[in-house]
Amino acid sequence: MATRKSTARPAPAAAPAPKAPATPAAGTTVLVTGASSGIGAALARCFAADGSDLVLVARSADKLQALARELEHEYAVRVRVLPADLSQPGAAAALAASLRRRRVAVDVLVNNAGVLAHGRFADIAPARHQALIDLNISGLTAMVAAFLPAMLARGRGRILNVASIASFQPVPTLASYAASKAYVLSLTESLAEELSGTGVTVTALCPGITATPMLDAAASDNPALSRLPAILVGDVDEVAEAGYRACLKGDVICVPGAVNLAATLAGRATPKWLLRRIAGRVARW
């Protein structure tokens, strides 16, 4: 008995998921915390160079004003300056309320503000540990909580959280700092999955040691940091560019620099007990 060929057509292939834009859409507003210097200022320049308006946040009003004038002159974008201490309870909510009154919608939130405390844990004043937690953890969480709901309501948005390669491992003499950045990485990964399909992406930028004022301050406490090989110290503009691109693409984790990436991958494959020993020897050295 002859068989009859099926006339059914194959199901059409699923349409590819839309790709994140290579540059922000016209009229995009980007809020950058810790924007007065270092990675924050470099990230502000990246977004300004592609035509985004900016909201710059940090404690230092004078530095923010100087950067705002520079970016407005060079890139012809609008830059708002809102000095704030995000380690204080209610600061993030007050910032969000201020922008709502001005009818400013934040399309991209860059959580860069952070502090570092270097030294043996017991030798650091308890108030410094608490201040670090208040800014690196509580302040960042409050900023996400303040601006994420509006992004979800619009069905689009980007969040870039600046973490560290210290997020991936214990770091003796940077115990509080590394722990705070581990929180930032974990929060980012959790939210990235939680928000899948909403149009809002969350990215963690995990740089290694970078030439910033934060490194200069740490080196004043520990002169050995000023003698680090150049290959271990990242360029702030290259770090910011990597984070900027990863944010726009919607990548969840960005580790800039081949050395840092190799160290991170090796650390994830190393038993915890051995990783602690290695980190301890490096810290003592």
PyMOL commands that set and color helices and strands:
alter all, ss='L'
color gray80, all
select helices_A, chain A and resi 38-49+61-75+91-101+121-123+126-154+165-168+175-194+213-221+223-227+230-232+236-249+258-269+272-284
alter helices_A, ss='H'
color red, helices_A
select strands_A, chain A and resi 29-33+53-57+79-81+108-111+157-162+200-205+253-254
alter strands_A, ss='S'
color yellow, strands_A
deselect
rebuild
show_as cartoon
